[in-house]
Amino acid sequence: MEVSKYEYTMQLLAAMASQNIAKRQKISREKAFFRFMRSKTGQMLFDEGTDMWMNGPDYIADEYRREVKGKWGK
């Protein structure tokens, strides 16, 4: 099965953003990846209509942190 260039880019960005999240939260990359993928930010990354895939991994990780802070920071 061939992966489109968009899908490949999205997968790579998810992995890189998860690595950033893991480092900041001091958790495993695997745990960070699964948390990210279940998030609204993770879903938006894989939605071509949002164009989130056009941003870098640091921006995406920051969006995830804002999402989490909004959910659990209240």
C-alpha positions as a Markdown table, in Angstrom:
| # | Residue | x | y | z |
|---|---|---|---|---|
| 1 | Met | 0.0 | 0.0 | 0.0 |
| 2 | Glu | 1.4 | 3.3 | -1.0 |
| 3 | Val | 1.2 | 6.3 | 1.3 |
| 4 | Ser | 0.5 | 9.7 | -0.1 |
| 5 | Lys | 3.0 | 12.5 | 0.4 |
| 6 | Tyr | 0.5 | 14.2 | 2.7 |
| 7 | Glu | 0.0 | 11.1 | 4.8 |
| 8 | Tyr | 3.7 | 10.6 | 5.1 |
| 9 | Thr | 4.2 | 14.2 | 6.1 |
| 10 | Met | 1.4 | 14.0 | 8.7 |
| 11 | Gln | 2.9 | 10.8 | 10.2 |
| 12 | Leu | 6.3 | 12.3 | 10.4 |
| 13 | Leu | 5.0 | 15.5 | 12.0 |
| 14 | Ala | 3.0 | 13.4 | 14.5 |
| 15 | Ala | 6.2 | 11.5 | 15.5 |
| 16 | Met | 8.2 | 14.6 | 15.8 |
| 17 | Ala | 5.6 | 16.5 | 17.8 |
| 18 | Ser | 5.2 | 13.5 | 20.1 |
| 19 | Gln | 9.0 | 13.5 | 20.7 |
| 20 | Asn | 8.7 | 17.2 | 21.7 |
| 21 | Ile | 5.8 | 16.5 | 24.0 |
| 22 | Ala | 7.6 | 13.5 | 25.6 |
| 23 | Lys | 10.7 | 15.5 | 26.3 |
| 24 | Arg | 8.7 | 18.4 | 27.9 |
| 25 | Gln | 6.4 | 16.2 | 29.9 |
| 26 | Lys | 9.2 | 13.7 | 30.8 |
| 27 | Ile | 7.2 | 10.7 | 29.6 |
| 28 | Ser | 8.0 | 8.0 | 27.1 |
| 29 | Arg | 7.7 | 8.8 | 23.4 |
| 30 | Glu | 5.2 | 6.0 | 23.1 |
| 31 | Lys | 2.9 | 7.4 | 25.8 |
| 32 | Ala | 3.2 | 10.9 | 24.3 |
| 33 | Phe | 2.4 | 9.6 | 20.8 |
| 34 | Phe | -0.8 | 7.8 | 21.9 |
| 35 | Arg | -1.9 | 10.8 | 24.0 |
| 36 | Phe | -1.3 | 13.1 | 21.0 |
| 37 | Met | -3.1 | 10.8 | 18.5 |
| 38 | Arg | -6.2 | 10.7 | 20.7 |
| 39 | Ser | -6.3 | 14.5 | 21.0 |
| 40 | Lys | -8.2 | 16.9 | 18.9 |
| 41 | Thr | -4.9 | 18.4 | 17.8 |
| 42 | Gly | -3.8 | 14.9 | 16.5 |
| 43 | Gln | -7.1 | 14.5 | 14.7 |
| 44 | Met | -6.7 | 18.0 | 13.1 |
| 45 | Leu | -3.2 | 17.1 | 11.9 |
| 46 | Phe | -4.6 | 14.2 | 9.9 |
| 47 | Asp | -7.4 | 16.3 | 8.4 |
| 48 | Glu | -6.1 | 17.8 | 5.2 |
| 49 | Gly | -8.7 | 20.5 | 5.4 |
| 50 | Thr | -7.2 | 22.1 | 8.4 |
| 51 | Asp | -3.8 | 22.5 | 6.8 |
| 52 | Met | -2.2 | 21.9 | 10.2 |
| 53 | Trp | 0.3 | 19.6 | 8.4 |
| 54 | Met | 1.8 | 22.7 | 6.9 |
| 55 | Asn | 3.2 | 23.8 | 10.3 |
| 56 | Gly | 6.3 | 22.5 | 12.0 |
| 57 | Pro | 6.4 | 19.9 | 14.9 |
| 58 | Asp | 7.1 | 22.6 | 17.5 |
| 59 | Tyr | 4.0 | 24.5 | 16.5 |
| 60 | Ile | 1.9 | 21.3 | 16.6 |
| 61 | Ala | 3.2 | 20.3 | 20.0 |
| 62 | Asp | 2.4 | 23.8 | 21.3 |
| 63 | Glu | -1.1 | 23.5 | 20.0 |
| 64 | Tyr | -1.5 | 20.2 | 21.8 |
| 65 | Arg | -0.2 | 21.7 | 25.0 |
| 66 | Arg | -2.7 | 24.6 | 24.6 |
| 67 | Glu | -5.5 | 22.0 | 24.1 |
| 68 | Val | -4.5 | 20.0 | 27.2 |
| 69 | Lys | -4.2 | 23.2 | 29.3 |
| 70 | Gly | -7.6 | 24.2 | 28.1 |
| 71 | Lys | -9.1 | 20.9 | 29.1 |
| 72 | Trp | -7.3 | 20.2 | 32.3 |
| 73 | Gly | -6.1 | 23.6 | 33.3 |
| 74 | Lys | -9.5 | 24.8 | 34.5 |
